[in-house]
Amino acid sequence: MRSPAEWPIRWRLTLVFSAAMALVLAAAGAVTVVQFRDAAHEADPDGALRGLTDDITADLVRELVTILPIVLVIAAVAAYLLSRAALRPVDRIRAAAQTLTTTPHPDTDAPLPVPPTDDEIAWLATTLNTMLTRLQRALAHEQQFVADASHELRTPLALLTTELELRCAGPDPPTS
C-alpha cells in the first residue's frame, strides 16, 4: 500500500481537510461539553441537580459522538469535490499535453489551455506554452538546417556522379 505522501493531490487535500475538520469539531464539542458542565455547576452550587446535569452532559457527549462521523463524511466528500474542482485546470493541461505526446504529428501551434485565473496553474500553463514554442522553433531551425545541408550537398554529389558516369562510359574526353 502506498504511503499518503504518494497519494494523488486531491486525496491528500481531502485527508488534510478531513483531519483538520475532525480536530475542529472535536475541540468544539469538548469546549461545548465543558462550558455546559461548568455553567450547570455554577447554577447549582449545592449539587442538588448534579445527577441531572451529569445525565444531560452524557447525552450531549453521545449526540456529539453520533453526529461527528456523519459530519466528517460530509466534510470529506465536500473536500474531495472542492479539490477536484480546484485541480480541473491541471487535468485539462495534462490532457492537452498527453494529446501532444501521443499524436504522431501534433499540432504544436495549439497551446495548452491557460485558465483565466492569475495563479500558479495559469503560470505553469504559460511557462509550458513558452517552452513548447521554443521547442517548435528549435525543430523548425533543425529542419531548415537539414534541408539547406541536403541542398548544398546535392550539387557536388551530382557533379561527382556525372564525372563517374562519364569515366565509366568510355575513354577520357580530350582536355583543352
N, C-alpha and C positions, 0 to 999 in steps of 0.2 A: 504494500500500500504506500502511496506517495505521501510525503510529508506535506503539511499545509503550505509550506513555502513553495512547493512545486505545483500547487493548485492554480487554475486559471484566476485571473484578477477578479472576475465577477464573483467567484466563490469565496475568495479571500475577503473581499469587501463585505459580502453577506455575513461571513463568520465574525468579522470585527464589529460590524454594526450590531449584530445579534448579541454578541458578548457585552458590548457597551450598554445595549438596551437592558440586558439581564441585570447588569450591575446597578444601573439607574433604578430599575423597577424594584430590585431587592432592597436597595438603600431607601427608596421612598416608602416601601412597605414597612421596613423596620422603623423608620422615623415616625410613620403614622401610628404604629402599634405603641411605640414608646410614648409618644405625645398623648395618645388616648389613655394609656395606663397612668401616666403622671397626672393628667387632668382629673381622672377618676379618683385617684388617691388624694389629690388636693381638695376635691369636692366632698370627700368622705374621710375627714381626718381621724375619726374614731374607729374606722374599719368595719362599720356595720354592714356596708354593701360590698365588702371586698370580694366575697364569693361570686356575687352577681357580676361585678366588673371583671373578675378573672374569667368568668364564662364568656362574657362579651369579647374580651381580648382573645381568648382561644378561638371563638367563632371568626373573629376578624382575621386571625392568622390562617385559619383553614380556608377562608374565602380567598385570601391573597395567594396562598399556595395553589389553589384550584385555578385561579384566574391567570397567574403568572405564566404557565406554559402556553395557554391559549394566546395570550398577548405576544409571547415570544415567537410563536409560529407565525402570527400575523406580521410581526416586525421582520422576521426572516424573509417571508415572501415579499414584503414591501422592499426590503433591502435588495433582494435579488432583482426585482423588476426595475428598481431605480438604477442599479449598477448596469443592468443590461441596456437600459435606455441611454445611460451615460457613455457606454462603450460602443454604441451603434455606429458612430462615425469611424471608429477604429475598425470595425467589421467591414464597413464599406471600403475603406482604404486597403485592407487586407485582401478583399475580394478582387478589387481592381488590380492590385499588384499580382495576385495569383493568376489573373487572366493574362497579364503581360508575360508571365513566366511560362505559361502553358500553351500559348498561342504560337504556332510556327513563325508567323510573320506579324508580330504585334504592331498595332497602331500606336507607336510611341508618341505621336502627336497628341493623343488623347491623354490628358494628365490624370493623375489620381484625384479623386474628389476632395476638395478642401471644404470643411464645414464652415458655415457662415460666422462662427464664433471666433473670438480672438483669444485662443487658449493654446495649451501645449499640443493638442491634437491637430489644430489648424497649422501650427508652426511646423510640426513634424511632416504633415502632408505637403506644405510649401517647400520644405527642405528636400523632401524626396522628389518632388516635381523638378526642382532646380538640378538635382543630381541626374535625373533621367534626361533632362535637356542637355546637360554636359556630356553624358554618355552618347546621346544621339549625335551631337556634334562631332565627338571623337570618332564614332563609327563612320560618319559621313566623310571626315577627313581621311580616314584609313581607306575607305572605298575609293576616294578620289586619287589617293596616292597609288593604289594598286592599278587603277585604270591608267594613270599617267605613266607609271613604270612599264606597264604592258605595252602601251602605245610606243614609248621610247625604245623598247626592245624589239618591236616588230620590224622597224626599218633595217637595223643592222642584220637581223636574222634573215630578212628577205634577201638582202644583198648576198649574204653568205650562202643561202640556199641556191640562189641563181648562179653564183660563181661555181658552186659544187656541181650543179646540174650541167653547166657548160663544160666543165673539166671532165665530167664522166661521159659526156656525149661524144667527145671526139678529141682530135688533136688541138693543141693550143692555138688559139687565133693569133695571127700576127700582131705584134705590138708596133705602134708607130713611133 
